[in-house]
């Protein structure tokens, strides 16, 4: 027993030993009923009736092998057997190793009851709350277990006393840290009821074939992307982290389970608190063309392993025809709804590529269309969320007149031997570019002819100079000037040939 509580002082005064009389009386009752859990409940109730009125709250728990039994309070302090070691951290508590009993004398907190299998077999569990001489009990009988299996019980005592189903049971059958099944029961759990629970709602087994494999993770991604409407069973099986939602992090946990990997730890990741930037780009084209728009992340130092993305666009201007990805991880996309692209992806560990996917569009009309992230949720390899900053993109047809004509800087610069000279036109007009040496001598004239109003900034639309003079001879290294003529608009910029 850790501390001397007021209740124990009362007992000391009454029985001349803190809590000893209660345990002695309980031990005497247990000696007659050691193999019968239901009778053990009566033994505890009788003992509480005799001595428990001197205490405000008592919780007692008793088990029959082959398991370790312990109780955790809300501060994660534990009393019971942990890896073969007796621990008595909860104030006013004790563990009786001979009878495998945990007693908490001033039970005013909320508690979690855990049993970890030490062998293959059946266990029995009885948990009793005594309050002012009145006992309320939960009983589990002949529950199958195996080595390392973790069974966790949480009890709402007030609801249980009103006859409600108020005991939540979570089952991690293989001890990998993932609870495959969760159920709620009343004040008694029998072996048949337990078997009914374990034979259904297997966490991760979405297709209900008795195995957890990568195809289950694929189904979880299809649910996350809105392609597939899950049944109630599939909702329970796919929601690996029990947050009431089916997302890519659930698919990632299924992948880990299928690969035989343990559930990721809950410790804070080394780069926790960081932020990932996900970006689309501004892009151009003309009606009838096809374009590819990448979804990029700026860095992956925060262990990005899964994500759910939704992008909106104008379906009158663009039509998405495909989603491609170089990722070796699972990726599912949904393009069935006009104007919306949904993507869900998952891996067992962090991604190695900065391009998540490419959106393939057909351009329907020479207009503009926003590319907007309606949502972008990302997760680390421990399934915890990562904050993200979203940069939207935009499509603009090359044919849309700009607000004014302009000459832009050549690219690349410096260059050898080819460079491209971008520009934009506010009206349909003849265009000429003249290239001069730094001394003012004319080197080359590029007659581009009549050009429609629009934007000419890509390699396939901008003017190109191959570094030759009018005689077809390569010019020497140095600084050159290029002058742009488009009607009344004239502009000049510098460029450098570096050989």
Backbone torsions as a table, in degrees:
resi	resn	phi	psi	omega
1	UNK	NA	134.6	-169.6
2	UNK	-84.1	-49.1	-174.7
3	UNK	-130.9	157.6	176.1
4	UNK	-93.6	108.3	-178.3
5	UNK	-89.1	169.8	177.9
6	UNK	-59.8	-40.1	-179.7
7	UNK	-64.6	-39.6	-180.0
8	UNK	-69.4	-34.0	175.8
9	UNK	-62.1	-38.7	176.4
10	UNK	-62.1	-42.7	179.1
11	UNK	-65.4	-39.9	-180.0
12	UNK	-59.9	-43.2	-179.7
13	UNK	-65.1	-34.2	-175.8
14	UNK	-88.6	-36.9	-176.5
15	UNK	-116.2	-0.5	178.3
16	UNK	65.4	25.3	175.6
17	UNK	-168.0	128.2	-174.7
18	UNK	-67.6	103.7	177.6
19	UNK	77.2	-7.5	-175.1
20	UNK	-65.9	-40.5	-179.2
21	UNK	-61.9	-40.3	179.0
22	UNK	-61.6	-48.1	-178.6
23	UNK	-66.8	-38.6	178.0
24	UNK	-62.3	-45.9	179.7
25	UNK	-63.8	-41.4	179.0
26	UNK	-64.3	-43.2	178.4
27	UNK	-60.6	-38.5	178.4
28	UNK	-63.4	-42.4	178.5
29	UNK	-65.8	-40.5	-176.7
30	UNK	-65.4	-30.6	-177.5
31	UNK	-59.7	-26.5	179.7
32	UNK	-88.6	-20.5	-170.8
33	UNK	-126.3	27.0	-167.5
34	UNK	-60.8	-26.0	-176.2
35	UNK	-105.7	7.9	-177.1
36	UNK	-127.8	107.2	-174.8
37	UNK	-65.2	-42.9	-177.8
38	UNK	-61.3	-36.3	177.9
39	UNK	-74.1	-28.3	176.7
40	UNK	-63.2	-36.8	176.0
41	UNK	-57.5	-44.8	178.3
42	UNK	-62.7	-37.9	179.0
43	UNK	-61.7	-44.9	179.4
44	UNK	-65.2	-43.5	180.0
45	UNK	-60.7	-41.4	178.9
46	UNK	-63.6	-42.3	-179.4
47	UNK	-65.7	-41.5	178.5
48	UNK	-64.3	-39.2	178.8
49	UNK	-61.5	-35.9	-178.1
50	UNK	-77.8	-37.8	-172.1
51	UNK	-122.7	-19.3	-170.7
52	UNK	-71.1	-16.0	179.2
53	UNK	-66.3	-17.8	177.3
54	UNK	-80.6	-4.8	-177.5
55	UNK	-124.3	150.2	179.7
56	UNK	-78.2	-40.1	-179.0
57	UNK	-148.1	136.1	172.2
58	UNK	-133.8	134.2	170.1
59	UNK	-117.8	130.6	176.1
60	UNK	-127.6	138.6	177.4
61	UNK	-133.0	136.7	-178.8
62	UNK	-135.2	141.7	-179.1
63	UNK	-131.0	158.5	169.8
64	UNK	-113.1	136.1	-174.8
65	UNK	-50.5	165.8	10.1
66	UNK	-105.1	77.1	179.5
67	UNK	-142.0	158.8	165.4
68	UNK	-93.6	137.2	-177.3
69	UNK	-120.0	133.8	175.6
70	UNK	-151.0	159.7	178.8
71	UNK	-122.6	133.6	176.4
72	UNK	-110.5	141.4	172.7
73	UNK	-95.5	-174.2	-175.0
74	UNK	-68.3	-17.3	178.2
75	UNK	-97.8	13.0	179.9
76	UNK	64.6	20.9	169.1
77	UNK	-78.3	146.0	-171.2
78	UNK	-128.6	143.3	169.7
79	UNK	-130.0	128.9	-178.7
80	UNK	141.7	-155.2	-176.9
81	UNK	-105.1	122.8	-179.5
82	UNK	-127.2	111.6	-178.6
83	UNK	51.9	42.8	177.5
84	UNK	82.1	-1.4	-177.4
85	UNK	-108.3	131.9	176.1
86	UNK	-78.3	126.9	177.4
87	UNK	-128.4	137.7	-178.9
88	UNK	-133.8	72.4	-174.4
89	UNK	-92.4	-28.0	-178.7
90	UNK	-70.8	129.5	179.7
91	UNK	-55.9	142.8	176.5
92	UNK	59.4	42.1	-179.1
93	UNK	-131.9	160.8	176.7
94	UNK	-150.8	157.0	174.9
95	UNK	-121.4	121.1	178.5
96	UNK	-95.1	100.9	-175.2
97	UNK	-64.6	-34.9	-177.1
98	UNK	-64.2	-44.4	-177.9
99	UNK	-98.2	-2.9	-177.8
100	UNK	56.4	52.4	-177.1
101	UNK	-119.3	133.8	169.7
102	UNK	-108.3	128.8	177.4
103	UNK	-122.4	131.2	172.3
104	UNK	-117.7	118.4	-170.7
105	UNK	-85.6	-26.7	179.9
106	UNK	-122.5	69.0	-169.9
107	UNK	-83.1	82.2	-176.9
108	UNK	-111.9	2.6	-177.4
109	UNK	-102.3	180.0	169.5
110	UNK	-96.3	147.3	-171.9
111	UNK	-133.3	155.3	174.7
112	UNK	-123.1	131.7	-175.4
113	UNK	-109.3	122.3	-175.2
114	UNK	-121.3	141.2	175.0
115	UNK	-130.5	127.8	-179.9
116	UNK	-117.8	125.8	-177.3
117	UNK	-66.4	136.9	175.1
118	UNK	-109.0	-5.7	-180.0
119	UNK	-167.5	176.1	175.9
120	UNK	-88.6	131.7	-178.9
121	UNK	165.4	-162.6	178.5
122	UNK	-115.7	144.1	175.6
123	UNK	-121.4	159.8	172.2
124	UNK	-120.6	146.8	-178.5
125	UNK	-139.4	134.6	173.6
126	UNK	-134.6	126.5	178.4
127	UNK	-123.0	128.2	-175.9
128	UNK	-126.4	134.1	171.0
129	UNK	-108.2	121.6	174.9
130	UNK	-107.7	127.0	-178.3
131	UNK	-136.1	114.5	179.6
132	UNK	51.8	45.3	174.8
133	UNK	83.2	-2.5	179.9
134	UNK	-108.9	131.2	-176.2
135	UNK	-109.4	141.1	173.8
136	UNK	-126.7	138.5	-170.1
137	UNK	-136.3	151.9	169.3
138	UNK	-121.6	137.6	-174.6
139	UNK	-130.4	128.4	173.2
140	UNK	-122.7	128.7	-174.4
141	UNK	-125.2	135.2	173.5
142	UNK	54.3	49.6	-179.4
143	UNK	-87.7	121.8	-178.8
144	UNK	-66.3	143.0	176.2
145	UNK	-147.8	165.9	176.2
146	UNK	-136.9	170.9	-179.8
147	UNK	-57.7	129.0	177.5
148	UNK	77.6	-6.6	177.6
149	UNK	-63.6	137.7	-178.9
150	UNK	-114.2	123.8	174.4
151	UNK	-117.1	130.8	-175.7
152	UNK	-125.1	133.3	-178.9
153	UNK	-122.4	137.0	172.5
154	UNK	-129.3	131.6	-171.7
155	UNK	-121.8	129.2	169.5
156	UNK	-94.6	96.2	-170.9
157	UNK	-64.9	-37.4	-178.9
158	UNK	-64.1	-45.7	178.5
159	UNK	-66.6	-36.2	-180.0
160	UNK	-65.1	-38.5	179.7
161	UNK	-67.0	-19.5	178.1
162	UNK	-93.2	10.3	176.8
163	UNK	82.5	13.0	-178.3
164	UNK	-87.7	162.0	170.6
165	UNK	-77.6	106.0	-169.0
166	UNK	-134.5	15.5	178.1
167	UNK	-112.5	114.9	177.9
168	UNK	-92.1	125.3	-179.2
169	UNK	-113.9	124.9	175.5
170	UNK	-117.2	137.4	-172.4
171	UNK	-125.4	120.3	171.0
172	UNK	-110.2	93.4	-168.5
173	UNK	-67.7	-29.2	-176.2
174	UNK	-111.8	4.5	175.9
175	UNK	69.3	25.7	-178.5
176	UNK	-91.7	4.4	178.9
177	UNK	92.5	-2.1	178.6
178	UNK	-111.9	123.2	176.5
179	UNK	-79.5	110.9	-177.2
180	UNK	-76.6	-26.7	-175.2
181	UNK	-138.2	145.3	176.2
182	UNK	-136.8	136.3	179.2
183	UNK	-145.4	160.2	176.2
184	UNK	-120.7	132.3	-177.3
185	UNK	-132.9	178.0	179.6
186	UNK	-94.9	-147.8	-173.0
187	UNK	-80.0	4.5	177.1
188	UNK	-146.4	132.5	176.6
189	UNK	-119.3	115.9	180.0
190	UNK	-96.2	169.4	179.3
191	UNK	-63.2	-40.8	179.3
192	UNK	-62.4	-41.7	178.3
193	UNK	-64.5	-40.6	178.9
194	UNK	-62.3	-44.3	-179.6
195	UNK	-64.2	-34.6	175.9
196	UNK	-62.7	-40.7	178.8
197	UNK	-64.8	-47.4	-173.4
198	UNK	-74.7	-17.9	179.6
199	UNK	-89.1	6.1	177.2
200	UNK	-141.6	165.3	175.3
201	UNK	56.1	41.3	177.3
202	UNK	-66.7	122.6	-179.5
203	UNK	-61.6	125.8	178.4
204	UNK	94.3	-23.4	-177.8
205	UNK	-87.6	73.5	-171.9
206	UNK	-69.0	-34.8	-179.9
207	UNK	-88.0	3.1	172.5
208	UNK	56.6	42.5	177.6
209	UNK	-103.4	7.9	178.4
210	UNK	87.0	0.9	179.4
211	UNK	-131.0	151.3	173.9
212	UNK	-109.1	111.7	-175.0
213	UNK	-134.1	178.6	-178.0
214	UNK	-63.2	-27.8	178.4
215	UNK	-66.4	-27.0	173.9
216	UNK	-68.3	-40.4	176.6
217	UNK	-62.3	-38.3	177.6
218	UNK	-63.1	-40.4	177.1
219	UNK	-64.2	-38.6	177.9
220	UNK	-61.9	-40.4	177.4
221	UNK	-65.9	-38.0	178.0
222	UNK	-64.3	-36.8	175.9
223	UNK	-67.0	-44.4	-179.0
224	UNK	-62.6	-34.5	-178.3
225	UNK	-85.3	-1.2	178.1
226	UNK	80.3	12.5	179.6
227	UNK	-79.8	-32.5	-171.7
228	UNK	-123.9	133.4	176.8
229	UNK	-94.1	113.0	-173.7
230	UNK	-78.4	152.4	170.1
231	UNK	-76.8	172.3	178.3
232	UNK	-61.7	-40.4	177.1
233	UNK	-61.1	-45.8	-178.1
234	UNK	-64.7	-33.7	176.1
235	UNK	-61.2	-45.7	-178.9
236	UNK	-68.0	-40.7	-177.8
237	UNK	-70.2	-33.0	-176.4
238	UNK	-83.0	-24.8	-176.4
239	UNK	-81.1	78.4	-172.4
240	UNK	-65.6	-34.7	-177.1
241	UNK	-98.9	8.7	173.8
242	UNK	53.9	40.0	177.1
243	UNK	-100.0	7.0	177.8
244	UNK	81.9	3.4	-179.8
245	UNK	-130.7	151.9	177.0
246	UNK	-112.3	112.0	-175.3
247	UNK	-134.7	-177.8	-177.1
248	UNK	-64.6	-28.3	178.8
249	UNK	-67.3	-28.3	173.2
250	UNK	-66.3	-42.5	177.9
251	UNK	-61.8	-38.3	178.6
252	UNK	-62.9	-42.0	178.3
253	UNK	-65.2	-35.8	176.2
254	UNK	-66.3	-42.0	177.3
255	UNK	-59.1	-43.7	179.2
256	UNK	-62.2	-41.8	179.3
257	UNK	-64.6	-42.3	179.4
258	UNK	-64.2	-32.4	-179.2
259	UNK	-84.3	-0.5	180.0
260	UNK	78.6	19.2	179.3
261	UNK	-91.6	143.7	178.1
262	UNK	-68.7	159.9	174.9
263	UNK	-60.9	138.6	-179.8
264	UNK	-62.5	147.5	-179.7
265	UNK	-67.4	161.6	-177.9
266	UNK	-98.2	4.3	177.9
267	UNK	-66.2	155.0	-177.2
268	UNK	-66.5	126.0	179.3
269	UNK	-62.0	154.0	-175.2
270	UNK	-59.6	-34.0	-177.1
271	UNK	-105.2	22.8	-179.4
272	UNK	-59.1	145.0	178.5
273	UNK	97.4	-4.7	179.1
274	UNK	-81.0	-178.1	-177.1
275	UNK	-140.6	136.6	176.5
276	UNK	-103.1	136.9	174.2
277	UNK	-99.5	125.8	176.9
278	UNK	-115.0	132.8	-170.1
279	UNK	-138.4	144.0	165.0
280	UNK	-102.2	174.4	-177.1
281	UNK	-121.6	165.6	168.1
282	UNK	-84.7	133.6	-177.1
283	UNK	-143.4	164.0	-172.8
284	UNK	-135.8	166.5	176.9
285	UNK	172.8	-174.1	177.0
286	UNK	-131.3	159.0	-178.8
287	UNK	-54.2	134.7	-179.0
288	UNK	99.6	-17.9	179.0
289	UNK	-88.1	166.1	172.8
290	UNK	-118.2	145.7	-179.0
291	UNK	-137.6	156.0	177.3
292	UNK	-116.5	128.8	-178.6
293	UNK	-118.5	114.5	-178.9
294	UNK	-80.7	149.2	167.7
295	UNK	-105.1	112.3	-173.8
296	UNK	-114.2	151.1	168.4
297	UNK	-111.4	150.4	-174.7
298	UNK	-76.9	-34.3	-177.7
299	UNK	-160.4	158.8	179.3
300	UNK	-126.4	34.6	179.6
301	UNK	-72.8	-9.5	-178.8
302	UNK	-100.0	14.3	171.3
303	UNK	72.9	37.6	178.4
304	UNK	-58.6	124.8	-178.0
305	UNK	-129.1	-13.8	-178.5
306	UNK	-158.4	158.4	180.0
307	UNK	-167.6	157.8	175.9
308	UNK	-128.8	120.9	-174.2
309	UNK	-126.4	139.1	173.9
310	UNK	-131.6	122.8	-178.2
311	UNK	-119.4	135.3	178.2
312	UNK	-110.1	147.0	177.7
313	UNK	-149.1	171.8	-179.6
314	UNK	-88.2	110.5	-177.6
315	UNK	-70.6	-10.7	175.7
316	UNK	-78.8	-19.3	-177.6
317	UNK	-105.5	-39.0	-174.9
318	UNK	-125.7	154.0	174.0
319	UNK	-136.5	115.3	-179.6
320	UNK	-77.0	131.8	-176.3
321	UNK	-114.2	-19.9	-177.7
322	UNK	-165.4	155.8	171.4
323	UNK	-122.9	122.2	179.8
324	UNK	-118.0	156.3	-179.4
325	UNK	-155.1	142.9	175.3
326	UNK	-92.6	0.2	-179.2
327	UNK	-65.5	141.9	175.5
328	UNK	-84.9	-6.9	-179.5
329	UNK	-83.2	171.7	178.5
330	UNK	-72.8	133.2	176.6
331	UNK	-141.6	133.6	178.9
332	UNK	-127.7	139.0	178.9
333	UNK	-128.4	154.1	178.7
334	UNK	-130.7	113.0	-179.8
335	UNK	-119.8	21.3	-175.0
336	UNK	-73.0	-25.9	-178.0
337	UNK	-95.0	120.6	-180.0
338	UNK	-56.1	132.9	177.8
339	UNK	85.8	0.5	-176.7
340	UNK	-134.4	135.4	171.5
341	UNK	-122.4	126.5	175.9
342	UNK	-117.4	135.0	-179.2
343	UNK	-132.8	136.2	172.8
344	UNK	-133.1	133.7	-179.9
345	UNK	-140.4	156.7	-178.2
346	UNK	-156.8	147.8	175.7
347	UNK	-139.8	165.9	177.4
348	UNK	-79.7	-16.6	180.0
349	UNK	-146.4	-176.3	-174.4
350	UNK	-63.8	149.4	178.0
351	UNK	-71.3	154.3	-179.0
352	UNK	-112.5	-1.6	-176.0
353	UNK	-119.5	144.7	-179.9
354	UNK	-88.1	-10.4	175.3
355	UNK	-102.2	114.7	-178.7
356	UNK	-75.4	-45.9	-178.1
357	UNK	-163.3	164.8	172.5
358	UNK	-119.4	131.8	177.1
359	UNK	-93.4	122.9	179.7
360	UNK	-97.9	117.8	-177.8
361	UNK	-115.4	145.0	161.0
362	UNK	-97.1	135.8	179.4
363	UNK	-88.5	120.2	-176.0
364	UNK	-90.2	-34.2	-176.7
365	UNK	-148.7	156.0	179.6
366	UNK	-83.8	84.5	-176.8
367	UNK	-149.1	-163.4	176.7
368	UNK	-116.0	153.3	176.5
369	UNK	-146.9	129.1	173.2
370	UNK	-71.6	152.5	168.6
371	UNK	-120.8	105.2	-168.8
372	UNK	-120.5	133.6	172.0
373	UNK	-75.7	106.7	172.7
374	UNK	-71.6	-34.1	175.1
375	UNK	-159.1	152.2	175.4
376	UNK	-154.7	104.5	-177.9
377	UNK	-117.3	129.0	-175.0
378	UNK	-125.6	155.7	-175.4
379	UNK	-137.2	146.4	174.8
380	UNK	-80.9	176.9	-177.5
381	UNK	-70.3	-9.1	173.3
382	UNK	-97.6	12.1	177.5
383	UNK	74.7	4.6	177.9
384	UNK	-83.6	150.7	-176.0
385	UNK	-72.5	153.1	175.0
386	UNK	-116.6	134.1	176.0
387	UNK	-68.2	146.4	-178.8
388	UNK	-136.9	148.8	172.3
389	UNK	-111.9	130.5	-173.2
390	UNK	-109.4	130.4	176.7
391	UNK	-115.4	113.9	-177.9
392	UNK	-76.5	162.7	177.6
393	UNK	-117.4	-175.1	-178.7
394	UNK	-157.9	140.4	171.4
395	UNK	-103.4	135.3	174.7
396	UNK	-134.1	127.4	177.8
397	UNK	-65.4	141.3	176.2
398	UNK	-59.3	-25.2	-172.7
399	UNK	-82.7	-9.0	-178.5
400	UNK	-75.1	122.5	-179.4
401	UNK	-61.1	139.0	174.1
402	UNK	-78.0	172.6	-177.8
403	UNK	-72.9	-21.7	177.4
404	UNK	-159.5	156.2	175.4
405	UNK	-71.7	149.3	-178.0
406	UNK	-158.0	144.6	170.3
407	UNK	-100.9	132.2	-178.2
408	UNK	-110.9	168.7	-177.6
409	UNK	-71.9	138.1	179.5
410	UNK	-65.6	159.8	176.1
411	UNK	-145.7	142.2	-10.4
412	UNK	-71.5	167.9	179.9
413	UNK	-157.5	115.9	1.0
414	UNK	-63.1	166.8	-175.3
415	UNK	-147.3	165.3	175.0
416	UNK	-169.7	114.8	-5.3
417	UNK	-100.4	-12.2	-172.0
418	UNK	-98.3	147.0	173.1
419	UNK	-147.1	156.6	179.8
420	UNK	-115.8	140.1	-176.5
421	UNK	-114.5	105.7	-178.0
422	UNK	-86.6	155.8	179.0
423	UNK	-161.1	172.5	176.1
424	UNK	-142.3	149.7	-174.6
425	UNK	-125.0	138.1	178.2
426	UNK	-88.8	-14.9	-178.7
427	UNK	-149.7	165.1	174.2
428	UNK	-70.1	130.2	-173.2
429	UNK	-167.4	159.4	173.8
430	UNK	-77.0	140.0	-175.4
431	UNK	-126.7	134.1	176.1
432	UNK	-134.6	141.3	174.9
433	UNK	-124.2	126.9	177.9
434	UNK	-113.8	135.2	-177.3
435	UNK	-111.6	130.7	-175.8
436	UNK	-123.9	153.0	169.3
437	UNK	-74.8	168.3	-178.9
438	UNK	-65.0	-19.0	178.1
439	UNK	-84.9	-5.2	176.9
440	UNK	98.3	4.9	178.8
441	UNK	-79.9	136.0	177.1
442	UNK	-70.3	125.1	-178.2
443	UNK	-101.9	-42.6	-174.0
444	UNK	-158.9	144.9	173.9
445	UNK	-118.5	129.6	177.6
446	UNK	-109.3	105.7	177.3
447	UNK	-90.7	105.4	-176.2
448	UNK	-85.5	-13.0	178.6
449	UNK	80.2	-163.2	-177.3
450	UNK	-80.3	123.7	-177.6
451	UNK	-119.2	140.8	177.3
452	UNK	-76.4	154.4	175.2
453	UNK	-58.1	140.4	-179.5
454	UNK	156.0	-163.7	-174.5
455	UNK	-115.8	130.9	-176.9
456	UNK	-128.3	78.0	-174.5
457	UNK	-123.4	-11.6	177.9
458	UNK	-88.3	166.2	-177.5
459	UNK	-61.5	-33.4	-177.3
460	UNK	-83.2	0.4	178.7
461	UNK	-126.2	-29.9	-179.4
462	UNK	-70.2	161.9	174.6
463	UNK	-72.3	145.9	-179.1
464	UNK	-122.7	134.3	173.3
465	UNK	-119.3	130.6	-176.2
466	UNK	-93.6	12.0	177.7
467	UNK	77.8	17.2	179.6
468	UNK	-106.6	152.3	173.0
469	UNK	-86.9	-174.0	-177.1
470	UNK	-64.2	-23.7	-179.4
471	UNK	-86.4	0.3	-179.3
472	UNK	81.5	17.5	-179.0
473	UNK	-101.0	141.4	177.0
474	UNK	-63.2	136.8	177.5
475	UNK	-85.8	162.2	-177.7
476	UNK	-81.7	166.8	177.5
477	UNK	-63.7	151.7	177.1
478	UNK	148.1	-172.5	-179.8
479	UNK	-94.2	134.3	179.0
480	UNK	-128.6	157.2	177.1
481	UNK	-112.4	142.4	173.1
482	UNK	-127.1	129.6	-175.8
483	UNK	-113.3	131.2	-174.4
484	UNK	-106.0	128.1	179.0
485	UNK	-120.2	121.9	175.9
486	UNK	-143.7	89.2	-175.2
487	UNK	64.8	-126.4	-179.8
488	UNK	-82.0	-7.8	-177.8
489	UNK	-88.5	123.7	178.2
490	UNK	-134.0	133.6	178.4
491	UNK	-148.8	151.7	-177.8
492	UNK	-132.6	141.4	175.7
493	UNK	-139.0	165.3	179.2
494	UNK	-98.9	151.9	170.6
495	UNK	-147.1	161.0	-172.4
496	UNK	-128.1	127.9	169.8
497	UNK	-95.2	126.1	179.4
498	UNK	-125.2	109.6	-177.6
499	UNK	-104.2	NA	NA
